[in-house]
């Protein structure tokens, strides 16, 4: 290992001796507690509202499962509310999911819009995850707490507090401070002493927040949802067929998801004018995709109109319950709904992408010499890499979800194949709802 150059070591030592930095570090340790508590109640509230709309209410009306048309009015309402928030409130309801995952730009003024847009999108059937609103919520709350505590108001301190709040939120949703740290290393994109200066508050805040979040969940008994994949059988040993098929699967998943992100960016550009009407129209289109899936398969439309995090365990744990026709239908309908929600509604892009990668792995698993576990591992890694464009984060996420170090080779190779494929595709970029020329990084 290369030693830290003396000049950089002195710079880091001097930074740690700075009273303003030490005060910011102390504030970051405290920020993890309230941010994690707020994130817990936010996720618990979303989970309870989703259960009410998709389980309790249909049962109360006499249906065993939501009827095929159920997502149409819910997503229409979601689109109208999000469109109004995007057009009227500061911050436009938060980050546009089609632009990928972003950490930074936290603002206290944007918090009401972020919360309202997420509450209107996620429980009502948006094919998005909660990670992006949580990052915005965590960063905004950290800055609000900094202002209340009269902490340092320098630009550097604001960046550190925002990143610390985002780290606590990421650790809360993924259940691991490690993923929070790795994500921030790649997203922030700094090095040397500056990297250490950013990561110390982030690690401290996310570690404390993870303890609070886990303990509080056990104490209350409430559920917030979690991104987990449970493999019921013994994990097989890798062979050449697993690696070969895994690479081909990774390329296919990356192509589909990268084109889906491009379609989402086109939708985001489409809704920048006549925002309320067009956002509602696109959300209704996502509802049509879920309704078509329910009509074709006879299954619940919620399997399409959701982030997919709750379904991933049943999909991977019991793949035989999903026939080939059902898998093809859910991949087609959920991908189309995902593209519409990426550009029109508010949420995160990670969870649906991981579900689609896992579903593609299950569909491909009967190929000669390919098993369910390596196929799902390759699908997860490629999906994360093609959407996030963060290779280390995607590999770590896939390995933690699979829970098997023996899958490391296929995960790393699939991550690299997915990232290279995604980078070679000329897909545009969206920032704050505006499309940018093709060929630029998302």
C-alpha positions in Angstrom: 0.0 0.0 0.0 1.4 3.4 -0.9 2.0 5.7 2.0 0.2 9.0 2.3 2.5 11.8 1.0 3.9 13.9 3.8 2.3 17.1 2.5 -1.2 15.4 2.3 -0.7 14.0 5.8 0.1 17.4 7.2 -2.9 18.9 5.3 -5.2 16.3 6.9 -3.7 16.8 10.3 -4.2 20.6 10.0 -7.8 20.1 8.9 -8.5 17.9 11.9 -7.1 20.6 14.2 -9.4 23.2 12.8 -12.1 24.1 15.4 -14.8 24.6 12.7 -14.2 21.2 11.2 -14.2 19.5 14.7 -17.5 21.3 15.5 -18.9 20.1 12.2 -17.8 16.6 12.9 -19.5 16.7 16.3 -22.7 18.0 14.7 -22.5 15.1 12.2 -22.4 12.6 15.0 -25.6 14.0 16.4 -27.3 14.5 13.0 -27.4 10.7 12.4 -29.9 10.3 15.3 -32.7 12.7 14.3 -32.2 12.1 10.6 -32.6 8.3 11.1 -35.7 8.8 13.3 -37.3 11.0 10.7 -36.4 8.6 7.9 -37.8 5.7 9.9 -41.2 7.4 10.4 -41.2 8.6 6.8 -40.6 5.1 5.5 -43.0 3.5 8.0 -45.7 6.0 6.9 -45.1 5.3 3.3 -45.3 1.5 4.0 -48.5 1.8 6.0 -50.2 4.0 3.3 -49.2 1.6 0.6 -50.6 -1.3 2.6 -53.8 0.7 3.2 -54.3 1.5 -0.5 -53.2 -1.9 -2.0 -54.3 -4.4 0.6 -56.7 -3.1 3.3 -58.9 -1.0 1.0 -59.4 -3.7 -1.7 -60.2 -6.2 1.1 -62.7 -3.8 2.7 -64.4 -3.5 -0.7 -64.7 -7.3 -1.0 -61.7 -8.1 -3.3 -59.0 -10.6 -2.4 -56.5 -8.6 -4.5 -56.7 -5.2 -6.2 -58.7 -5.5 -9.5 -57.0 -4.9 -12.8 -58.1 -1.3 -13.0 -57.0 -0.3 -9.5 -53.7 1.4 -10.4 -55.4 3.7 -12.9 -57.1 6.2 -10.5 -54.2 6.0 -8.0 -51.5 6.8 -10.5 -53.7 9.5 -12.1 -53.9 11.2 -8.6 -50.2 10.7 -8.1 -49.4 12.4 -11.4 -51.6 15.3 -10.8 -50.1 16.0 -7.3 -46.5 15.5 -8.5 -47.2 17.8 -11.5 -48.5 20.5 -9.2 -45.6 20.2 -6.8 -43.1 20.3 -9.7 -44.7 23.4 -11.2 -45.4 25.3 -7.9 -43.1 24.4 -5.0 -39.4 25.2 -4.6 -37.2 22.4 -5.6 -39.8 20.9 -8.0 -40.4 18.0 -5.7 -36.8 16.8 -5.7 -34.4 15.1 -8.0 -35.6 13.8 -11.4 -35.1 10.0 -11.2 -34.2 9.7 -14.9 -31.0 11.7 -14.1 -29.7 8.8 -11.9 -28.7 9.1 -8.3 -27.3 12.4 -7.0 -26.0 13.4 -3.6 -25.6 17.1 -3.0 -27.6 20.3 -3.5 -29.5 19.7 -0.3 -32.0 22.5 0.5 -34.3 23.2 3.5 -36.7 25.1 1.2 -37.2 22.0 -1.0 -38.2 19.7 1.9 -42.0 20.2 1.8 -42.1 19.5 -2.0 -39.8 16.5 -1.6 -42.0 14.9 1.1 -45.3 15.7 -0.7 -44.1 14.4 -4.1 -42.7 11.2 -2.6 -45.8 10.6 -0.6 -47.9 11.1 -3.7 -45.7 8.9 -5.9 -44.4 5.9 -3.9 -47.5 4.5 -2.1 -49.8 5.2 -5.1 -47.9 2.9 -7.4 -44.9 4.7 -8.9 -42.3 2.3 -10.2 -39.6 4.0 -8.2 -37.8 3.5 -4.9 -37.6 5.7 -1.8 -33.8 6.3 -1.9 -33.7 9.6 -3.7 -36.4 11.4 -1.6 -34.6 10.0 1.5 -31.3 11.4 0.4 -32.9 14.8 -0.2 -34.7 14.6 3.1 -31.6 13.6 5.0 -29.5 16.4 3.5 -32.1 19.0 4.0 -32.8 18.0 7.7 -29.0 18.1 8.4 -28.8 21.6 7.1 -31.9 22.6 9.1 -30.4 21.1 12.3 -27.1 22.9 11.5 -28.9 26.2 11.3 -30.8 25.6 14.6 -27.6 24.7 16.4 -25.9 27.7 14.8 -23.1 25.6 13.4 -20.6 26.7 10.8 -22.2 28.2 7.8 -19.3 28.0 5.4 -19.7 26.4 2.0 -17.4 23.5 3.1 -19.5 23.0 6.3 -22.7 23.0 4.3 -21.4 20.3 2.0 -20.2 18.2 4.9 -23.5 18.5 6.7 -25.5 17.7 3.6 -23.5 14.7 2.8 -23.7 13.4 6.4 -27.4 13.7 6.4 -27.6 11.9 3.0 -25.3 9.2 4.4 -27.6 8.5 7.3 -30.6 8.3 5.0 -28.8 5.9 2.6 -27.7 3.7 5.5 -31.3 3.7 6.7 -32.9 2.5 3.5 -30.1 0.0 2.5 -29.6 -1.2 6.1 -25.8 -0.8 5.8 -23.4 2.1 6.5 -21.0 0.3 4.2 -23.2 0.9 1.2 -23.6 4.5 2.3 -19.9 5.0 2.5 -19.1 3.3 -0.9 -21.9 5.2 -2.7 -20.6 8.5 -1.3 -17.0 7.8 -2.3 -18.1 7.3 -5.9 -20.8 10.0 -6.1 -18.8 12.8 -4.4 -15.8 11.9 -6.5 -13.0 13.4 -4.4 -9.7 12.1 -3.3 -6.8 12.4 -0.8 -7.4 14.5 2.3 -10.6 15.9 0.8 -12.0 12.4 0.6 -11.2 11.7 4.2 -12.7 15.0 5.3 -16.0 14.2 3.5 -16.1 10.5 4.6 -15.4 11.0 8.3 -18.7 12.8 8.9 -20.5 10.6 6.5 -19.3 7.4 8.2 -19.9 8.7 11.7 -23.5 9.9 10.9 -24.5 6.8 9.0 -23.0 4.4 11.6 -24.9 6.2 14.5 -28.0 6.4 12.3 -28.0 2.7 11.5 -27.9 1.8 15.2 -30.8 4.1 16.0 -32.8 3.0 12.9 -32.4 -0.7 13.7 -33.1 -0.4 17.4 -36.1 1.9 16.9 -37.6 -0.5 14.4 -37.4 -3.5 16.8 -38.8 -1.4 19.6 -41.9 -0.1 17.7 -42.5 -3.3 15.6 -43.3 -1.1 12.6 -42.0 -2.1 9.1 -40.4 0.3 6.7 -39.5 -2.2 4.0 -36.1 -3.5 3.1 -34.1 -4.4 0.1 -33.2 -8.1 0.7 -32.8 -11.2 -1.4 -32.9 -14.5 0.5 -31.5 -17.5 -1.2 -33.2 -20.6 0.3 -30.8 -23.3 -1.0 -27.1 -23.8 -0.8 -25.2 -21.5 -3.1 -23.6 -23.5 -5.9 -20.0 -23.2 -7.0 -19.3 -21.1 -10.1 -18.2 -22.7 -13.3 -17.4 -21.5 -16.8 -21.0 -21.7 -18.0 -22.1 -19.4 -15.1 -19.5 -16.8 -16.0 -20.2 -17.0 -19.8 -23.9 -16.8 -19.5 -23.6 -14.2 -16.8 -21.6 -11.9 -19.1 -24.1 -12.2 -21.9 -27.0 -11.6 -19.4 -25.2 -8.5 -18.0 -24.8 -7.0 -21.5 -28.5 -7.6 -22.3 -29.7 -6.1 -19.0 -27.4 -3.1 -19.4 -28.7 -2.4 -22.9 -32.4 -2.6 -21.9 -32.0 -0.5 -18.7 -29.8 2.1 -20.4 -32.4 2.5 -23.2 -35.1 2.7 -20.4 -33.2 5.5 -18.7 -33.0 7.3 -22.1 -36.8 6.9 -22.5 -37.2 8.3 -19.0 -35.1 11.3 -19.9 -37.3 11.9 -22.9 -40.4 11.8 -20.6 -38.7 14.2 -18.3 -38.2 16.7 -21.1 -41.8 16.1 -22.3 -43.3 17.2 -18.9 -41.3 20.4 -18.6 -44.1 22.2 -20.3 -47.8 21.9 -19.3 -46.3 20.1 -16.4 -49.5 19.1 -14.4 -51.4 17.7 -17.4 -48.5 15.9 -18.9 -47.2 14.5 -15.6 -50.7 13.1 -14.9 -50.9 11.6 -18.4 -47.6 9.9 -18.0 -48.5 8.5 -14.6 -51.8 7.2 -16.0 -49.7 5.5 -18.7 -47.8 3.7 -16.0 -51.1 2.6 -14.5 -52.2 1.3 -17.9 -49.0 -0.9 -18.0 -49.9 -2.3 -14.6 -53.5 -2.9 -15.7 -52.4 -4.7 -18.9 -50.2 -6.9 -16.9 -53.0 -7.9 -14.5 -55.4 -8.6 -17.4 -52.8 -10.7 -19.3 -51.5 -12.8 -16.3 -54.5 -12.7 -13.9 -52.1 -11.6 -11.1 -52.1 -8.4 -9.0 -51.3 -5.2 -10.8 -49.2 -4.2 -7.7 -46.4 -6.5 -9.1 -45.9 -3.8 -11.7 -47.1 -0.7 -9.9 -44.5 -0.9 -7.1 -40.7 -0.5 -6.6 -40.3 -4.2 -6.5 -38.3 -4.4 -3.3 -41.0 -6.4 -1.5 -41.3 -8.8 -4.4 -37.7 -9.5 -4.9 -37.5 -12.0 -2.0 -40.4 -14.0 -3.3 -39.1 -13.9 -6.8 -35.7 -15.2 -6.0 -36.7 -17.4 -3.1 -39.5 -19.2 -5.1 -38.7 -18.7 -8.8 -40.9 -21.7 -9.8 -44.0 -19.6 -8.8 -43.2 -17.3 -11.7 -43.8 -19.0 -15.0 -42.0 -17.9 -18.2 -45.0 -16.0 -19.5 -45.4 -14.2 -16.2 -41.7 -13.2 -16.1 -41.8 -11.9 -19.7 -45.0 -10.0 -18.9 -43.6 -8.4 -15.7 -40.4 -7.5 -17.5 -42.1 -5.8 -20.4 -44.8 -4.0 -18.4 -42.6 -3.0 -15.5 -39.9 -1.7 -17.8 -42.4 0.5 -19.7 -44.0 1.8 -16.5 -40.5 2.4 -15.1 -39.5 4.6 -18.0 -42.7 6.7 -17.6 -42.2 7.1 -13.8 -38.5 7.9 -14.2 -39.3 11.1 -16.1 -42.7 12.1 -14.6 -42.8 11.1 -10.9 -40.4 11.4 -8.0 -38.4 8.6 -6.3 -35.2 6.7 -6.8 -34.1 4.6 -9.8 -32.3 1.8 -7.9 -35.0 -0.6 -6.6 -37.0 -1.2 -9.8 -33.7 -1.6 -11.7 -32.5 -4.2 -9.3 -35.9 -6.1 -9.5 -35.7 -6.1 -13.3 -32.1 -7.4 -13.1 -33.2 -10.1 -10.7 -36.2 -11.0 -12.9 -34.1 -11.2 -16.0 -31.7 -13.5 -14.0 -34.5 -15.8 -13.0 -35.8 -15.9 -16.6 -32.4 -16.8 -17.9 -31.5 -19.3 -15.2 -32.8 -22.4 -17.2 -30.1 -21.9 -19.8 -27.6 -24.8 -20.0 -25.2 -24.7 -17.1 -26.6 -21.5 -15.6 -28.1 -21.6 -12.1 -30.6 -19.2 -10.4 -28.0 -17.7 -7.9 -25.3 -16.7 -10.4 -27.9 -15.5 -12.9 -29.5 -13.3 -10.3 -26.1 -12.1 -9.1 -25.2 -11.1 -12.6 -28.5 -9.4 -13.2 -28.3 -7.4 -10.0 -24.8 -6.3 -10.7 -25.4 -5.3 -14.3 -28.7 -3.5 -13.4 -27.0 -1.4 -10.7 -24.0 -0.6 -12.8 -26.0 0.5 -15.9 -28.4 2.7 -13.9 -26.0 4.2 -11.3 -22.8 4.1 -13.4 -21.0 3.5 -10.1 -19.1 0.2 -10.4 -17.9 -0.4 -6.8 -21.2 0.6 -5.3 -23.1 -1.7 -7.7 -20.8 -4.7 -7.0 -21.0 -4.2 -3.2 -24.7 -3.9 -3.3 -25.1 -7.0 -5.4 -22.8 -9.0 -3.1 -24.6 -7.8 0.1 -28.0 -8.7 -1.4 -26.8 -12.2 -2.5 -24.9 -12.8 0.7 -22.4 -15.1 -0.9 -18.7 -14.2 -1.3 -18.4 -17.1 -3.8 -20.4 -15.0 -6.3 -17.8 -12.3 -6.3 -16.2 -13.2 -9.7 -19.5 -13.2 -11.6 -20.6 -10.0 -9.8 -17.4 -8.1 -10.7 -17.4 -9.3 -14.3 -21.1 -8.5 -14.7 -20.6 -5.1 -13.1 -17.8 -4.3 -15.6 -19.7 -5.6 -18.6 -22.8 -3.7 -17.6 -20.9 -0.4 -17.0 -18.9 -0.6 -20.2 -22.1 -1.4 -22.2 -23.9 1.5 -20.6 -21.1 3.9 -21.2 -20.9 3.0 -24.9 -24.6 3.7 -25.5 -25.3 7.3 -26.5 -28.0 8.2 -24.0 -28.7 11.9 -23.0 -28.8 13.4 -19.6 -31.4 15.2 -17.6 -30.7 17.7 -14.9 -33.6 19.4 -13.1 -36.0 18.2 -15.7 -34.1 19.4 -18.8 -32.7 17.1 -21.4 -29.0 17.5 -22.4 -27.3 16.2 -25.6 -26.7 12.5 -26.0 -23.3 11.1 -25.2 -22.9 12.9 -21.8 -22.7 11.1 -18.5 -25.9 10.7 -16.5 
